[in-house]
Each structure stands twice: as structure tokens, then as C-alpha cells.
Amino acid sequence: MGVGVDVAEGPRDERRYGEFVVVRRHAYVAELVLDRPKAMNAVSTDMARSIAAACDALAADRDVRVVVVTSTHERAFCVGADLKERNSFSDAELVRQRPVARAAYTGVLELPMPTVAAVHGFALGGGFELALSCDVIVADRTAVVGLPEVSVGVIPGGGGTQLLPRRVGAARAAELIFTARRLEAAEARELGLVDELVAEGQDRTEALALAARMAANSPVGLRAAKRALRLGHGLDLRAGLDIEDAAWRSVAFSGDRAEGVAAFNEKRKPEWPGE
């Protein structure tokens, strides 16, 4: 298996999940595309099912080293839940829909490989929660992010109350959630709601380039490092170091470790076996 990842040549293949989600492959990088442009990617029940299904398939694909979440809409990453659909629900229907919606967000959050969100335009409510579920957020200067759920009588239910404070601290997250305010790109970057700020229209290009740099590394190492980062977060130092040690042991005797050391000593690029 070669190490090179070239996204400039376009996708290697493409698969559609339902009507609103596409997965495109760029060598070892998979692009999970939100494709409901008529609704600015508002997450309907059908779209939530498709996101979850796509994530299930990606999680099981050992050839995928990094996932990038993108949007086909020119002015939005995702505007959150489909409130028009929600307005038609009875209480019983809303209860039944909840696990479907939750599976979409946890699907992204629990992907075992590194994930990057490419954000432009509006990323609000559940849309921003999809981005927060990724490991790194790349945003262009048109991005507007926020968790406005309390302004319509609910709370962030796609992970926002847990993921945002892990990025910006409890007090800052409380202020942002309680005021329901939207942040433009520069302030979002300053406060740490997004990680990289790029020129207008360059979020997808830069996110794919970042993913390609990640994907040049050991797929076994990438997954183990993510596991250690996620499982160790919030634990006391001793417990966190035990999580790290377990992750280290899972890679120390792998084929990737043997290949990486050999390639270093032979002054060549590694050919990762991925096991």
C-alpha cells in the first residue's frame, strides 16, 4: 500500500447514501458530502439515517485513513435540524425520531480515524455539532457558527453541550449556548470554535490537503492516537497515561510499526501494511 495521497486528481470513486449524502474517495481520504442544497443541508430524518449509514460504512473500511466532512451548498455547511419537518411531528413522532437523529451525530463523533470538517457559510445548531464532532475544523472567512437551540425552545442535542466546553471551556460555552449568538469566522477562530481560518472558498481544498498530510502516516497509528486522545480526555493524569499505554501497546507490535522503523532506517517512504 503506497503512502501518497493526491486529492488534486479528483475522487477515485463515489457512493451515494440515500438522497442527501455522498461519500467520495480520494485515495486514502474519504469525503463525506452533505448534499441537500435545497434545504441548506438541514438534517431531516432521512438525511440523518444516511449520515449514520455512511459513517457505519466508513468506520468499517480499513482503507480509509482520514474523513473530511464537506457541503455542496455555496452558502452553508449545514443549518441544523430540519425545523419544518419537526414542526409537523406529534410528540410520539419526535420521540421516535430522536435516536435516528442522535445516530447521525454519534456516527461522525465515533469514527475511528481522524476527521476534518470543512466549513463555510452557516454552520448552526446541529450543523455546528456535526463540525464539533470532528477532530479538526477548517473554516473559510464566510463561516458563521453557533448553537442557537435555546432560541427555539430546545437545547443542543447533537453533542453541543458536551463538545463545545471541551473546546472553549465551561464558562465560554455557557455564554454562547445561553445567548444563542452566532459568531463570524474571525471571532470563532479567536475563541477556538474553529481551528484553521482560510481564504473564502478554500475550506474544502485546505481540509482535503490537511487530510492528505494526515493520511500519509500510519493508519494503525492514526486510529490508536485518536483513541488515546478521545478516551483520555477529562481523566486524571494517571488514568490518561494508562489509556495512552494501552494504545501504545496496540501499535508497538504492529506491521505498521515494523515498517515505519525500517523505512526510517533505510531512508525511504514507508509502505504501510495497515495492520
C-alpha positions, 0 to 999 in steps of 0.5 A: 500500500503506497503512502501518497495521497493526491486529492488534486486528481479528483475522487477515485470513486463515489457512493451515494447514501440515500438522497442527501449524502455522498461519500467520495474517495480520494485515495486514502481520504474519504469525503463525506458530502452533505448534499441537500442544497435545497434545504441548506443541508438541514438534517431531516430524518432521512438525511440523518439515517444516511449520515449514520449509514455512511459513517457505519460504512466508513468506520468499517473500511480499513482503507480509509485513513482520514474523513473530511466532512464537506457541503455542496451548498455555496452558502452553508455547511449545514443549518441544523435540524430540519425545523419544518419537518419537526414542526409537523411531528406529534410528540410520539413522532419526535420521540421516535425520531430522536435516536435516528437523529442522535445516530447521525451525530454519534456516527461522525463523533465515533469514527475511528480515524481522524476527521476534518470538517470543512466549513463555510457559510452557516454552520448552526445548531446541529450543523455546528455539532456535526463540525464539533464532532470532528477532530479538526475544523477548517473554516473559510472567512464566510463561516458563521457558527453557533448553537442557537437551540435555546432560541427555539425552545430546545437545547443542543442535542447533537453533542453541543453541550458536551463538545463545545466546553471541551473546546472553549471551556465551561464558562465560554460555552455557557455564554454562547449556548445561553445567548444563542449568538452566532459568531463570524469566522474571525471571532470563532477562530479567536475563541477556538470554535474553529481551528484553521481560518482560510481564504473564502472558498478554500475550506474544502481544498485546505481540509482535503490537503490537511487530510492528505498530510494526515493520511500519509502516516500510519493508519494503525497509528492514526486510529490508536492516537485518536483513541488515546486522545478521545478516551483520555480526555477529562481523566486524571493524569494517571488514568490518561497515561494508562489509556495512552499505554494501552494504545501504545501497546496496540501499535508497538507490535504492529506491521505498521510499526515494523515498517515505519522503523525500517523505512526510517532506517533505510531512508525511504517512504514507508509502505504501510501494511495497515495492520 
